[in-house]
Structures are given as structure tokens and as C-alpha cells.
């Protein structure tokens, strides 16, 4: 699973600066799976058979004096239904259109997590000082061993 560090978020924001203008929209015809904005065709979500395409010769006419026609053939690996292809197009366009906002939200959450981690460390130090004044050594040792086990299980 990807860890969204500050560096990764900044890297993704820089990548997003170079893309075609947002929002991206999936075609509503239900047949083509195209994704575009008001200016550019961005992509087409696959539907139908998919695999490796290659050129092939097909004999046209009789065996003597016949001609050959160049056609594209395919080694088919699978098939995506039209419904799934259109759903993919809608999902891709929505995900891409919302990606920048999601990165901003992740950045805010990362900063909040860092702030809370700092406050937790301060609280742990205060608790350690308080307990050292108020409890005998064997209770302090037991308490911190218990806290360490709790952290390891999370």
C-alpha cells in the first residue's frame, strides 16, 4: 500500500500540473467509452475484446492468381463488457477530476497527523514525569511495559 508522504504528495501535484485541463467527462452515449474535456480527447476506456493486435495476410479470390489482403488480427486475452467499459470511463474521469482536491485533503490530514504526533509525544513526556513523582518504581516499570505492548499491537 502506498504511504502518502509529503514528498509523494508534492510529486503527484507536480505531475498533475501537466495534464489536460479538468474536469474530464466520460461520454454519455453509452457506446464509445471516451473521456474528454471541452478541448481534448483524453482516453478511451477499453470495452469489447482485448489482446495483442498484429498484421496478418488473408487470401482473397482463388488459389491460382488470387490476391492477398493485409488485415489486423488479434490474440484475444479477455473481454470487457460495454457496461463495464462505460463504468470504467466514468470512474476514471471522476477520479482524475477529483485527484487534486484529494491530494490537498491528504496534505491537510498529514499535517494534522504530524501535529497530533508531536502533542502525543509531549503528553507522554508529561505523564512520564508525573508518574515518576507519584508512583513507586515497580509501578512505573509495569505501566510503561504495558504501554509498549499496546503500541506494538496497534
C-alpha positions as CSV (number, residue, x, y, z in Angstrom):
1,X,0.0,0.0,0.0
2,X,1.3,3.5,-0.9
3,X,2.3,5.7,2.0
4,X,1.3,9.3,1.2
5,X,4.3,11.2,2.5
6,X,4.7,14.9,2.0
7,X,7.2,14.2,-0.8
8,X,4.9,11.9,-2.6
9,X,2.0,14.4,-2.4
10,X,4.2,17.2,-3.8
11,X,5.5,14.9,-6.6
12,X,1.9,14.0,-7.5
13,X,0.9,17.7,-7.5
14,X,3.7,18.5,-9.9
15,X,2.6,15.6,-12.2
16,X,-1.0,16.9,-12.2
17,X,0.2,20.4,-13.4
18,X,1.0,19.0,-16.8
19,X,-2.3,17.2,-17.6
20,X,-5.1,18.3,-19.9
21,X,-7.5,20.8,-18.2
22,X,-10.1,19.4,-15.8
23,X,-12.8,18.4,-15.4
24,X,-12.6,15.2,-17.5
25,X,-16.0,13.8,-18.5
26,X,-17.0,10.3,-19.7
27,X,-19.1,10.4,-22.9
28,X,-22.8,9.8,-22.1
29,X,-23.6,8.0,-25.4
30,X,-23.0,4.6,-23.6
31,X,-21.2,3.2,-26.7
32,X,-17.7,4.6,-27.0
33,X,-16.2,4.9,-23.5
34,X,-14.4,8.1,-24.5
35,X,-13.1,10.5,-21.8
36,X,-12.6,14.1,-22.8
37,X,-12.7,17.7,-21.6
38,X,-14.1,20.6,-23.6
39,X,-11.0,20.7,-25.8
40,X,-9.2,17.3,-26.0
41,X,-9.9,13.6,-26.3
42,X,-8.1,12.2,-23.2
43,X,-8.6,8.5,-23.4
44,X,-10.9,5.7,-24.4
45,X,-11.8,3.0,-21.8
46,X,-11.5,-0.4,-23.2
47,X,-14.6,-2.4,-24.0
48,X,-15.0,-5.5,-26.1
49,X,-12.3,-8.0,-26.8
50,X,-8.7,-7.0,-25.9
51,X,-5.3,-8.5,-26.5
52,X,-2.3,-8.2,-28.8
53,X,-3.1,-6.9,-32.3
54,X,-0.8,-8.0,-35.2
55,X,-0.9,-7.7,-39.0
56,X,-1.9,-10.8,-41.0
57,X,-2.3,-11.8,-44.7
58,X,-5.7,-13.1,-45.8
59,X,-6.1,-14.8,-49.2
60,X,-8.8,-13.1,-51.4
61,X,-10.0,-14.8,-54.5
62,X,-9.0,-18.2,-55.9
63,X,-5.8,-20.2,-55.1
64,X,-4.4,-19.5,-58.6
65,X,-3.9,-15.8,-59.3
66,X,-5.5,-14.9,-56.0
67,X,-4.6,-11.8,-54.1
68,X,-3.7,-11.2,-50.5
69,X,-5.2,-8.6,-48.3
70,X,-3.4,-7.2,-45.2
71,X,-5.7,-7.4,-42.1
72,X,-5.3,-6.8,-38.4
73,X,-5.7,-9.9,-36.3
74,X,-5.7,-10.3,-32.6
75,X,-4.6,-12.8,-29.9
76,X,-7.5,-12.2,-27.5
77,X,-6.8,-12.4,-23.8
78,X,-10.2,-11.3,-22.5
79,X,-13.3,-9.2,-23.0
80,X,-14.7,-6.2,-21.1
81,X,-18.5,-5.7,-21.4
82,X,-19.8,-2.4,-22.7
83,X,-21.4,-1.7,-19.4
84,X,-18.0,-2.2,-17.5
85,X,-16.1,-0.2,-20.1
86,X,-18.5,2.8,-19.7
87,X,-18.4,2.4,-15.9
88,X,-14.6,2.4,-16.1
89,X,-14.7,5.6,-18.2
90,X,-17.0,7.3,-15.7
91,X,-14.8,6.2,-12.7
92,X,-11.5,7.3,-14.4
93,X,-12.9,10.7,-15.3
94,X,-14.3,11.3,-11.8
95,X,-11.1,10.1,-10.1
96,X,-8.9,12.3,-12.2
97,X,-11.2,15.3,-11.9
98,X,-11.1,15.0,-8.1
99,X,-7.5,13.9,-7.7
100,X,-6.1,17.4,-6.9
101,X,-8.7,18.0,-4.2
102,X,-7.9,14.6,-2.8
103,X,-4.2,15.4,-2.7
104,X,-5.0,18.7,-0.9
105,X,-7.1,16.8,1.7
106,X,-4.3,14.2,2.2
107,X,-1.8,17.0,2.7
108,X,-4.0,18.6,5.4
109,X,-4.5,15.2,7.1
110,X,-0.8,14.6,7.0
111,X,-0.1,17.9,8.7
112,X,-2.8,17.2,11.3
113,X,-1.3,13.8,12.0
114,X,2.2,15.2,12.4
115,X,0.8,17.9,14.8
116,X,-1.1,15.2,16.8
117,X,2.0,13.0,17.0
118,X,4.0,15.9,18.4
119,X,1.3,16.6,21.0
120,X,1.2,12.9,21.9
121,X,4.9,12.9,22.5
122,X,4.6,15.9,24.7
123,X,1.8,14.3,26.7
124,X,3.8,11.1,27.1
125,X,6.7,13.0,28.5
126,X,4.4,14.9,30.9
127,X,2.8,11.6,32.0
128,X,6.3,10.0,32.5
129,X,7.3,13.0,34.7
130,X,4.1,12.9,36.7
131,X,4.2,9.2,37.3
132,X,7.9,9.3,38.3
133,X,6.9,11.7,41.2
134,X,3.7,9.9,42.2
135,X,4.4,6.2,41.9
136,X,7.0,3.7,43.1
137,X,9.5,2.3,40.6
138,X,7.8,-1.1,40.1
139,X,4.5,0.5,39.1
140,X,6.3,2.8,36.7
141,X,8.1,-0.1,35.0
142,X,4.8,-2.1,34.8
143,X,2.9,0.9,33.3
144,X,5.5,1.6,30.6
145,X,5.8,-2.1,29.7
146,X,2.1,-2.2,29.3
147,X,2.1,0.9,27.1
148,X,4.8,-0.5,24.9
149,X,2.8,-3.7,24.4
150,X,-0.2,-1.6,23.5
151,X,1.7,0.4,20.9
152,X,3.1,-2.9,19.3
153,X,-0.4,-4.3,18.9
154,X,-1.7,-1.3,17.0
